[in-house]
Amino acid sequence: MQPSPIKKSAVKLRKKGYSYGIISAKLNLSKSTLSDWLGGIQFKPNRIVLKRIKLAQLKSAVYKNNQKLASMARAKKIAGREIGKLTKRDLWLLGIGLYLGEGTKTNENTRFVNSNPETIKIMIKWFRKICHLKNENILPRIYLYPDNNIQDALTY
């Protein structure tokens, strides 16, 4: 028995590197039918399919990143409610921990290096309120990379 013209079309499209999704849409067939008909044909995706795969990966990455950012925002909000206002002792302990983790002292210079603006704000507050440093004793230094927006960094 001869395969139907629609099955011949499906086989031809699959051999040209089209996915079940594309073939299903073009021929108005279910993917399960295509799986039965085309299961033995080796699949080598063409440029169109590869482009769709890349776009799907990009969309997935953007979606996952947005989920992560939303989760972090929720956690920050909950933490802010639970912690409340920091006492002077809280600031002292927080600053000590941050300084131990990312601070240094060389040649009578105390340094703190971090890329998170909120963390830097906390440390400046710590240096001012706990260490009693005046503004003229605090010298910020910014290291920029090619992907940084120079004006945004300087404005901040």
GUTOR-145190 format. One record per residue (C-alpha): residue number from 1; chain; x, y, z. Coordinates in steps of 0.1 Angstrom, whole numbers. Layout:
REM GUTOR-145190
REC   num   chaine       x       y       z
REC   NUM        A       X       Y       Z
...
***
This chain:
REM GUTOR-145190
REC   num   chaine       x       y       z
REC     1        A       0       0       0
REC     2        A      13      34      -9
REC     3        A      17      61      18
REC     4        A      -8      89      16
REC     5        A       3     122       0
REC     6        A       1     139      34
REC     7        A      25     112      49
REC     8        A      49     117      20
REC     9        A      49     154      27
REC    10        A      56     148      63
REC    11        A      85     125      55
REC    12        A      99     150      30
REC    13        A      97     179      56
REC    14        A     114     157      82
REC    15        A     142     148      59
REC    16        A     147     185      52
REC    17        A     153     190      90
REC    18        A     119     203     102
REC    19        A     107     196     137
REC    20        A      75     178     147
REC    21        A      61     212     158
REC    22        A      67     229     124
REC    23        A      55     198     105
REC    24        A      24     195     127
REC    25        A      15     232     121
REC    26        A      21     230      83
REC    27        A       2     198      78
REC    28        A     -24     201     106
REC    29        A     -14     167     121
REC    30        A      -9     157     157
REC    31        A      26     152     170
REC    32        A      17     117     180
REC    33        A       8     108     144
REC    34        A      41     123     132
REC    35        A      60     103     159
REC    36        A      44      71     145
REC    37        A      52      80     109
REC    38        A      86      96     113
REC    39        A     101      78     143
REC    40        A     127      59     121
REC    41        A     139      90     103
REC    42        A     171     105     116
REC    43        A     166     141     126
REC    44        A     191     168     117
REC    45        A     177     202     124
REC    46        A     179     228      96
REC    47        A     187     265     102
REC    48        A     151     275     108
REC    49        A     147     249     135
REC    50        A     181     258     151
REC    51        A     170     294     152
REC    52        A     138     285     169
REC    53        A     157     264     194
REC    54        A     180     293     202
REC    55        A     151     317     206
REC    56        A     134     292     229
REC    57        A     166     289     250
REC    58        A     168     327     252
REC    59        A     131     331     262
REC    60        A     137     304     289
REC    61        A     168     321     303
REC    62        A     149     355     304
REC    63        A     120     338     321
REC    64        A     142     321     347
REC    65        A     161     353     354
REC    66        A     129     372     359
REC    67        A     117     345     383
REC    68        A     150     347     402
REC    69        A     148     385     405
REC    70        A     111     384     416
REC    71        A     121     357     442
REC    72        A     149     379     455
REC    73        A     127     409     457
REC    74        A     101     389     477
REC    75        A     129     376     500
REC    76        A     142     411     505
REC    77        A     108     425     514
REC    78        A     101     396     539
REC    79        A     136     401     554
REC    80        A     130     438     558
REC    81        A      98     432     576
REC    82        A     113     405     599
REC    83        A     145     424     607
REC    84        A     131     459     609
REC    85        A     154     488     617
REC    86        A     191     480     624
REC    87        A     203     489     658
REC    88        A     238     503     663
REC    89        A     249     469     676
REC    90        A     234     452     645
REC    91        A     253     476     623
REC    92        A     285     469     642
REC    93        A     281     432     638
REC    94        A     271     434     601
REC    95        A     300     457     593
REC    96        A     325     434     611
REC    97        A     312     405     591
REC    98        A     314     423     558
REC    99        A     349     437     566
REC   100        A     362     402     576
REC   101        A     348     389     543
REC   102        A     358     416     519
REC   103        A     380     441     537
REC   104        A     417     446     539
REC   105        A     442     468     557
REC   106        A     476     476     541
REC   107        A     500     505     547
REC   108        A     475     522     571
REC   109        A     448     521     544
REC   110        A     416     502     552
REC   111        A     398     490     521
REC   112        A     365     474     513
REC   113        A     358     460     478
REC   114        A     324     449     466
REC   115        A     302     453     435
REC   116        A     268     455     453
REC   117        A     257     491     458
REC   118        A     236     483     488
REC   119        A     265     465     505
REC   120        A     288     495     498
REC   121        A     262     518     513
REC   122        A     261     497     545
REC   123        A     299     498     548
REC   124        A     301     535     543
REC   125        A     275     539     570
REC   126        A     295     515     592
REC   127        A     327     535     586
REC   128        A     309     567     595
REC   129        A     288     556     625
REC   130        A     309     528     640
REC   131        A     345     538     631
REC   132        A     337     575     633
REC   133        A     354     583     599
REC   134        A     347     617     583
REC   135        A     338     620     547
REC   136        A     372     634     538
REC   137        A     387     601     551
REC   138        A     366     580     527
REC   139        A     379     578     492
REC   140        A     357     558     468
REC   141        A     373     541     439
REC   142        A     353     527     410
REC   143        A     367     499     387
REC   144        A     347     498     355
REC   145        A     346     470     329
REC   146        A     337     473     292
REC   147        A     301     463     298
REC   148        A     296     490     325
REC   149        A     278     522     317
REC   150        A     304     548     328
REC   151        A     279     577     333
REC   152        A     255     555     354
REC   153        A     284     544     376
REC   154        A     296     579     381
REC   155        A     261     592     388
REC   156        A     255     565     414
***
